[in-house]
Amino acid sequence: MMRYKYVLPALFIVAFSWVTFGVSANQRGEHELIIQHNDLVIAGTLALPESKSTDALVILLSGSGPQDRDETLEGFKVFKALSTQLQAAGISSFRFDDRGVNGSSGNFGQSTLNDHVSDVLHIIEFFKQHQKHRFKNFILLGHSQGGIVAANVATKSDDIKKLVLMAGPSVPIIDILLYQVRQEYFADTLAPSLREAAVQAHNGLLWAINQGKDLSSALTKFEQATHNALLAQSKDEKGDKIDAMVSEIAAEHKIIYALPSLTSFLYHDTAKDLEKLDIPVLALFGGKDLQVTIAQNKDVMDRALLRSGTHFEFETFDNANHFFQAAVTGQRAEYPQLEKSFVPRFAESISSWILQ
């Protein structure tokens, strides 16, 4: 049976206030913070080293889907681990829950790219004015889709001094989504004609939803392409069972593909943001990352940063997956079995670059 992969994958408001919880007198360690602006609450953790090696604050921006502040994946707390290692190197960091997750309010599915950018700008303003934890300089570290947000924020704020892209896309999300759909069909050894018809149907459905027109026609084509693919791989299944599966798959995709948390990113061209940068950039890629691949993203990012004229560096970790764990295949199915740690030199590479 075929497998289906769901890839989900400005000016800030003047009225804002803040409340601080759990701040110790010695200003060291981890501190739980609440940032409030208008009716939104952003909850996060500020990690302070005992002795600072830089006066900048690193703000960690998580990848696609509703993530907690630690960006927890199969028990691996990616941002918690990274924050701890930054702290050991004398670097302060702030990580926070996405909208609608744990302590943060809001609705993640209804939040847009502009909403995420606005949240980061408010976080920056919070730390610029906070009496106990004041920072003037900021470094953004965006993982995966968080890299799209980070690059866009960096074009809007002079307070950003450096940018770290951790498996950050440089092509529109629509290209990555269709690439992943195509790879999924490759894995199922579907005939090329059926595979390409299915990929085109996904593309057509996404476009119709985004444009708000011809949805009925696009949905019909999606259902037909999905039916043909399932039929080719499930010769022993009865027709009515396949029809029921097609209806379920189409209904789910219609909902998922219409979420603002996806649609607002779909056609955004991050390369155009990268071209505008005048701050140093560190771009990190995993040799076994099958989600934001080197083949699809690195050269595009390279050209964009060359056009910008800014200083930038690339580093590739040969055996790293999308979360920079040591991987065998890079497939999601192996995530639960992997060590809950980064590949060697990963965190150290980030720390040493920040402190240059």
C-alpha positions in Angstrom: 0.0 0.0 0.0 1.2 3.5 -0.9 2.5 5.8 1.9 1.5 9.4 2.0 3.7 12.1 3.5 2.1 15.3 4.8 4.7 18.1 4.4 3.3 20.9 6.4 6.2 21.3 5.9 6.9 44.5 9.2 6.2 46.8 11.7 5.6 45.5 15.2 2.5 46.6 17.2 3.3 49.5 19.5 1.2 48.2 22.4 3.1 45.5 24.2 4.1 44.6 27.7 6.1 41.9 29.5 6.0 39.8 32.6 9.0 37.8 33.9 8.8 34.5 35.9 11.4 32.5 37.7 14.3 35.0 37.4 17.0 34.2 39.8 19.1 36.9 41.6 22.4 35.8 40.1 21.2 36.1 36.5 22.6 32.7 35.5 21.1 29.5 34.3 17.7 29.1 32.6 14.9 31.6 33.2 11.2 31.2 32.1 9.9 34.3 30.4 6.5 35.4 29.3 6.3 38.1 26.5 2.9 39.7 26.0 1.9 42.0 23.2 -1.8 42.8 22.7 -3.7 39.6 23.3 -0.8 37.2 22.4 1.5 35.5 24.9 4.9 34.1 23.9 6.4 31.7 26.4 10.1 30.8 26.3 13.3 30.1 28.1 16.3 32.4 28.3 19.6 30.5 28.8 22.4 32.6 30.3 26.0 31.5 30.7 27.9 32.1 33.9 30.3 34.2 31.9 29.4 35.8 28.6 31.7 35.5 25.6 29.5 37.8 23.5 27.0 40.5 24.2 24.6 39.1 21.5 21.5 37.0 22.2 20.8 34.0 19.9 17.1 33.5 19.2 16.2 30.0 18.1 13.5 29.6 15.5 12.0 26.1 15.0 11.0 24.3 11.9 7.6 23.5 10.4 4.6 22.4 12.4 3.7 23.4 16.0 6.9 23.0 18.0 7.6 23.4 21.6 10.5 25.6 22.7 12.9 22.6 22.8 11.9 21.5 19.3 11.4 18.0 20.6 11.7 15.2 18.0 11.2 11.5 19.1 12.7 12.4 22.5 15.5 14.5 21.1 15.2 18.0 22.4 17.1 19.7 19.6 17.0 23.3 20.8 17.5 22.4 24.4 20.7 20.5 23.5 21.9 23.3 21.3 21.1 25.9 23.9 23.0 24.0 26.5 26.1 23.8 24.3 25.8 27.5 23.4 25.6 28.3 27.1 28.8 26.3 27.8 30.5 28.4 25.2 29.4 31.7 26.9 26.6 32.4 24.5 23.1 33.5 25.6 20.0 32.1 23.8 16.3 32.3 23.9 14.0 29.5 22.7 10.2 29.7 22.7 7.0 27.7 22.2 5.2 28.2 18.9 1.8 29.8 18.9 -0.8 27.5 20.5 1.9 25.2 22.0 2.4 24.9 25.8 2.7 28.4 27.3 2.2 30.4 24.1 -1.3 31.4 23.1 -2.7 31.7 19.6 -3.6 29.2 16.9 -0.6 27.8 15.0 -2.5 26.5 12.0 -4.0 29.9 11.4 -0.7 31.7 11.8 1.1 33.1 8.8 4.7 33.9 7.8 4.0 37.5 8.7 2.7 36.4 12.1 5.9 34.5 12.8 8.0 37.5 11.7 6.0 39.8 13.9 6.6 37.4 16.9 10.3 37.5 16.4 10.4 41.3 16.1 8.4 41.6 19.4 10.9 39.2 21.1 13.7 41.5 19.9 12.0 44.6 21.2 11.3 42.9 24.5 15.0 42.2 25.1 16.0 45.6 23.9 14.0 47.2 26.7 14.0 44.7 29.5 15.6 46.0 32.6 17.1 42.7 33.9 17.9 41.0 30.6 18.7 43.7 28.1 20.4 42.9 24.8 21.2 45.2 21.9 22.6 42.8 19.4 20.9 39.6 18.2 21.7 36.5 16.2 18.9 34.5 14.6 19.3 30.8 14.2 16.5 29.2 12.1 16.1 25.5 11.7 14.4 24.3 8.5 11.3 26.5 7.9 12.5 28.6 10.8 15.3 29.7 8.4 12.7 31.3 6.1 11.4 33.3 9.1 14.9 34.2 10.2 16.1 35.4 6.8 12.9 37.5 6.4 13.3 39.1 9.8 17.0 39.9 9.1 15.8 42.1 6.1 13.6 44.1 8.5 15.7 44.7 11.6 19.1 46.4 11.9 19.4 44.7 15.3 20.3 41.4 13.7 24.1 41.0 13.5 24.5 37.4 12.2 22.3 34.7 10.7 22.6 30.9 11.1 20.6 28.7 8.8 20.4 25.2 10.1 19.0 23.1 7.2 17.3 26.2 5.9 15.5 26.2 2.6 16.5 28.6 -0.2 13.8 27.6 -2.6 10.0 28.1 -2.1 8.3 25.6 0.1 6.1 24.5 -2.9 9.3 23.2 -4.6 10.4 21.3 -1.5 6.9 19.8 -0.9 6.6 18.6 -4.5 10.2 17.2 -4.4 9.2 15.3 -1.3 6.0 14.0 -2.8 8.0 12.9 -5.9 10.6 11.1 -3.7 7.8 9.4 -1.8 6.4 8.0 -5.0 9.9 7.0 -6.1 10.2 5.0 -2.9 7.0 3.2 -3.8 8.4 2.3 -7.3 5.4 3.8 -9.0 5.5 4.0 -12.8 6.9 7.4 -14.0 3.7 8.3 -15.8 1.5 7.7 -12.7 4.1 9.3 -10.4 4.3 12.5 -12.5 0.5 12.7 -12.8 0.2 12.5 -9.0 2.9 15.2 -8.5 1.1 17.5 -11.0 -2.2 16.8 -9.2 -0.6 17.9 -5.9 0.7 21.0 -7.5 -2.6 21.8 -9.1 -4.5 21.4 -5.8 -2.1 23.6 -3.9 -2.3 26.3 -6.6 -6.1 26.2 -6.7 -6.4 26.5 -2.9 -3.9 29.3 -2.9 -5.7 31.2 -5.6 -9.2 30.4 -4.4 -10.5 29.3 -7.7 -11.0 26.1 -9.8 -10.8 24.1 -6.6 -13.5 21.6 -7.8 -11.6 20.8 -10.9 -8.2 20.5 -9.1 -9.7 18.2 -6.5 -11.2 15.9 -9.2 -7.8 15.6 -10.8 -6.2 15.0 -7.5 -8.7 12.2 -6.7 -8.2 10.6 -10.1 -4.4 10.6 -9.9 -4.5 9.2 -6.4 -7.0 6.5 -7.4 -4.7 5.5 -10.3 -1.7 5.3 -8.0 -3.4 3.3 -5.4 -4.9 1.0 -7.9 -1.5 0.3 -9.5 0.0 -0.7 -6.1 -3.0 -2.5 -4.6 -4.2 -4.9 -7.2 -5.8 -7.1 -4.6 -7.9 -4.3 -3.1 -11.6 -3.9 -4.0 -12.7 -0.9 -6.0 -15.0 0.4 -3.3 -12.2 0.3 -0.7 -9.9 2.2 -2.9 -12.6 4.8 -3.6 -13.1 5.3 0.2 -9.4 5.7 0.7 -9.2 8.3 -2.1 -12.0 10.3 -0.6 -10.3 10.3 2.8 -7.0 11.3 1.4 -8.5 14.1 -0.7 -10.4 15.4 2.2 -7.3 15.5 4.4 -5.2 17.2 1.8 -7.9 19.8 1.1 -7.7 20.7 4.8 -3.9 20.5 5.3 -3.1 22.4 2.1 -5.5 25.2 3.1 -3.9 26.0 6.4 -2.4 29.5 6.5 0.6 28.1 8.4 1.4 26.3 5.1 -0.1 28.5 2.4 1.6 31.7 3.6 5.0 30.0 3.1 4.3 28.1 -0.1 5.4 30.7 -2.7 7.7 32.9 -0.6 11.1 33.1 -2.3 13.7 33.1 0.5 16.5 33.5 -2.0 15.3 37.1 -2.6 15.6 37.8 1.2 19.1 36.3 1.2 20.1 38.6 -1.6 19.3 41.6 0.5 21.5 40.7 3.5 24.5 42.6 4.6 25.3 40.5 7.7 27.4 37.4 8.0 25.7 34.1 7.3 26.5 30.5 8.4 24.6 27.8 6.4 24.6 24.3 7.7 23.6 21.2 5.7 23.3 17.5 6.5 24.6 15.1 3.9 21.7 12.7 4.7 19.0 15.3 5.0 16.1 14.2 2.8 13.8 17.1 3.7 15.9 20.2 2.8 18.4 18.6 0.5 21.8 19.9 -0.6 21.0 19.2 -4.2 17.8 21.3 -4.2 18.9 24.2 -1.9 22.6 24.8 -1.5 23.5 26.1 -5.0 20.5 28.4 -5.0 21.5 29.8 -1.5 25.1 30.1 -2.7 24.0 32.3 -5.7 21.7 34.4 -3.6 24.4 35.1 -1.0 27.0 35.9 -3.7 24.6 38.5 -5.1 24.2 40.0 -1.6 28.0 40.6 -1.3 27.9 39.7 2.3 30.3 37.3 4.1 29.0 33.7 4.3 30.2 30.2 5.1 28.8 26.8 4.3 29.4 23.7 6.3 28.2 20.2 5.5 28.0 17.3 7.9 28.3 14.2 5.9 26.2 11.7 7.9 23.8 14.2 9.4 20.0 14.0 8.9 17.6 17.0 8.9 18.1 17.4 12.7 21.9 16.9 12.5 21.9 13.5 14.2 24.2 10.8 12.9 22.0 8.9 10.5 22.1 5.7 8.4 19.6 6.6 5.7 18.2 10.0 6.7 14.6 8.6 6.5 12.1 9.7 9.1 11.4 6.0 10.0 14.8 5.7 11.7 14.5 8.8 13.9 13.3 6.9 17.0 16.4 4.6 16.9 19.0 7.4 16.6 21.1 8.8 19.4 19.6 11.9 21.0 22.6 14.0 20.2 24.2 16.0 17.4 26.9 14.7 15.0 30.4 15.5 16.2 31.5 19.2 15.8 28.0 20.5 15.0 27.3 22.7 18.0 31.0 23.6 18.3 31.0 24.8 14.7 28.1 27.2 15.5 29.6 28.5 18.7 33.0 29.1 17.2 31.5 31.0 14.2 29.3 33.1 16.5 32.4 34.1 18.5 34.5 35.0 15.5 
